[in-house]
Amino acid sequence: MRFDPFRDFDRMMEQNFSGAARTPRSMPMTALRRGDVFLVDLDLPGVDRNDVELTVERNVLTVRAQRAPVQQEGDEVIIDERPYGEYARQLFLGDMLDTTKLSADLRDGVLHLTIPVSEQSKPRRIQLGSSESTRTEVTTNAG
């Protein structure tokens, strides 16, 4: 690698003045319904499972993740284009999903969420009553 003083200058300017440009902005997501469950995948490359926090409050799922830089004290950074910091995303789940049975797993940099449809929201067949109903007459004494 050849020495380029302007590249070093650009790198220093970026590190000192545009740190926000390198911080994560979102977690790319795929969401779909498969039968009676919703499947959600969120990309979290390079995030350790201990640095992921999931909370549910009033049908809002909040996903927080942290990715720390790999450099250590005394390292000379040549190139650092990877975003790091805190990722956060909220998903509004609605009343039709059963958040008490939500499950999550982090594999290969992808957070997999499985959220079942609540029993009350599943389609169900309603039986019709008989067409012969009995009428009850109500009599009142006026007086």
Secondary structure as GFF3:
##gff-version 3
##sequence-region A 1 143
A	DSSP	alpha_helix	5	17	.	.	.	ID=ss1
A	DSSP	alpha_helix	19	22	.	.	.	ID=ss2
A	DSSP	beta_strand	29	34	.	.	.	ID=ss3
A	DSSP	beta_strand	37	43	.	.	.	ID=ss4
A	DSSP	three_ten_helix	49	51	.	.	.	ID=ss5
A	DSSP	beta_strand	52	57	.	.	.	ID=ss6
A	DSSP	beta_strand	60	67	.	.	.	ID=ss7
A	DSSP	beta_strand	85	92	.	.	.	ID=ss8
A	DSSP	three_ten_helix	99	101	.	.	.	ID=ss9
A	DSSP	beta_strand	103	107	.	.	.	ID=ss10
A	DSSP	beta_strand	110	116	.	.	.	ID=ss11
A	DSSP	three_ten_helix	119	121	.	.	.	ID=ss12
###
